[in-house]
Every structure is written in C-alpha cells, then in structure tokens.
Amino acid sequence: MERLLQYFDDLDDFVYTIALLGERARTIGILAAFICLTVLVQLLGIYAAIANPPITVATGSLLVVGLMYRGIVCQSPEISAAS
C-alpha cells in the first residue's frame, strides 16, 4: 500500500512540474507578444508619419490633449486627500 502511495506522490510531483514549466512558457509567450505589439505600434507610427504627416500631427495633438484632460480630471487619491 505504501508503495502505491509513493507512486501517486511521484506522479503528482511530475504533473505539477509540467504545470510549472507551462506557466513559465506562458509568461515568456506573453512577454514576446507584448514586445511584438510594441514594435508594431512604433513601426505603424513611423509609417503614418511618412505617409501622411498632417494626419499624424493631428492624431498626436488629440492624444496629448486627451492625456492632459485625463491628468486634470482623474487626480490620484493622495493629491485629493492633501487638499
């Protein structure tokens, strides 16, 4: 009976080892996807700036205004509590 329990314990260790390796592979995959998307967005921005500069400047201006608006309207709780 004890031999069977030891076998199940070894099988359990093997299954969780495979699961940990799968988690590491998933983390590396997510990092690779993030890097690829970041590079793609930068390349598309460069392409847009070369292909049609006025639209790119207008889009950049809208993004800056949106970020400024968000920075003013959505203050952090620490700043609100100090006021």
C-alpha positions, 0 to 999 in steps of 0.5 A, a space after each residue: 500500500 505504501 508503495 502505491 502511495 509513493 507512486 501517486 506522490 511521484 506522479 503528482 510531483 511530475 504533473 505539477 512540474 509540467 504545470 510549472 514549466 507551462 506557466 513559465 512558457 506562458 509568461 515568456 509567450 506573453 512577454 514576446 507578444 507584448 514586445 511584438 505589439 510594441 514594435 508594431 505600434 512604433 513601426 505603424 507610427 513611423 509609417 503614418 508619419 511618412 505617409 501622411 504627416 498632417 494626419 499624424 500631427 493631428 492624431 498626436 495633438 488629440 492624444 496629448 490633449 486627451 492625456 492632459 484632460 485625463 491628468 486634470 480630471 482623474 487626480 490620484 487619491 493622495 493629491 485629493 486627500 492633501 487638499 
